[in-house]
């Protein structure tokens, strides 16, 4: 769990999904993270989307936390959101490096 939450983008992705009742478009997640990081530009959005597709989503999928529908380009939690909240609160309260 801690390795899955070791990157701030994975933390943001999971925090976003905890607030949603079902599957979410991966593009919406990229936009959310760009806003959270304070840089909502087209280039930033594209880089975030690429990073999510190739790094962060596979990492969370392998950890059993996320479900990714390649055809629809959507992500959803594979676990109950209540089980993630304590870990997210801990991760998000830790000082950034």
C-alpha positions as CSV (number, residue, x, y, z in Angstrom):
1,X,0.0,0.0,0.0
2,X,2.7,2.5,0.9
3,X,4.6,1.8,-2.3
4,X,1.4,2.4,-4.3
5,X,1.0,5.7,-2.5
6,X,4.6,6.8,-2.7
7,X,4.0,9.2,-5.6
8,X,1.9,12.3,-5.3
9,X,0.2,11.7,-8.6
10,X,-1.0,8.3,-7.5
11,X,-2.2,9.9,-4.3
12,X,-4.1,12.6,-6.2
13,X,-5.6,10.0,-8.5
14,X,-6.9,7.9,-5.7
15,X,-8.1,10.9,-3.7
16,X,-10.1,11.9,-6.8
17,X,-11.6,8.4,-7.3
18,X,-12.6,8.1,-3.6
19,X,-14.9,11.0,-4.2
20,X,-16.6,9.5,-7.3
21,X,-19.2,6.8,-7.2
22,X,-18.1,5.0,-10.4
23,X,-15.8,4.9,-13.4
24,X,-14.1,8.2,-14.4
25,X,-12.5,9.2,-17.7
26,X,-8.7,9.2,-17.4
27,X,-8.7,12.6,-19.0
28,X,-10.7,14.0,-16.1
29,X,-8.2,12.6,-13.7
30,X,-5.3,14.3,-15.7
31,X,-7.1,17.6,-15.6
32,X,-7.7,17.3,-11.8
33,X,-4.1,16.5,-11.2
34,X,-3.0,19.5,-13.4
35,X,-5.2,21.7,-11.3
36,X,-3.9,20.3,-8.1
37,X,-0.3,20.8,-9.3
38,X,-1.1,24.4,-10.3
39,X,-0.3,24.1,-14.0
40,X,-3.4,23.6,-16.2
41,X,-1.9,23.9,-19.7
42,X,-2.5,21.7,-22.7
43,X,1.1,20.5,-22.6
44,X,1.0,19.6,-18.9
45,X,-2.4,17.8,-19.4
46,X,-0.9,15.7,-22.2
47,X,2.2,14.8,-20.2
48,X,0.1,13.9,-17.2
49,X,-2.2,11.7,-19.3
50,X,0.8,9.9,-20.8
51,X,2.3,9.4,-17.3
52,X,-0.9,8.1,-15.9
53,X,-1.4,5.6,-18.8
54,X,2.1,4.3,-18.8
55,X,3.2,4.5,-15.2
56,X,0.7,5.3,-12.5
57,X,-2.4,3.5,-13.6
58,X,-0.5,0.2,-14.3
59,X,1.2,0.5,-10.9
60,X,-2.2,0.9,-9.1
61,X,-3.8,-1.8,-11.2
62,X,-1.0,-4.2,-10.3
63,X,-1.4,-3.3,-6.6
64,X,-5.1,-4.3,-6.9
65,X,-6.4,-0.8,-6.1
66,X,-7.6,0.3,-9.5
67,X,-9.5,-1.1,-12.5
68,X,-8.7,0.4,-15.9
69,X,-11.0,-0.1,-18.9
70,X,-8.7,0.4,-21.9
71,X,-11.6,0.6,-24.5
72,X,-13.4,3.3,-22.6
73,X,-10.3,4.9,-21.1
74,X,-11.8,5.0,-17.7
75,X,-10.5,4.1,-14.2
76,X,-12.4,3.1,-11.1
77,X,-11.5,1.8,-7.6
78,X,-11.2,-1.9,-7.2
79,X,-11.5,-1.6,-3.4
80,X,-13.9,0.1,-1.1
81,X,-13.1,3.8,-0.8
82,X,-13.4,3.7,3.0
83,X,-10.5,1.3,3.1
84,X,-8.2,3.8,1.3
85,X,-9.1,7.0,3.2
86,X,-6.9,6.4,6.2
87,X,-3.9,5.7,4.0
88,X,-4.6,8.7,1.8
89,X,-4.9,11.0,4.8
90,X,-1.6,9.7,6.1
91,X,0.2,10.1,2.8
92,X,-1.2,13.5,2.1
93,X,-0.3,14.8,5.5
94,X,3.3,13.7,5.2
95,X,5.8,16.5,4.2
96,X,6.8,16.7,0.6
97,X,10.4,16.2,-0.4
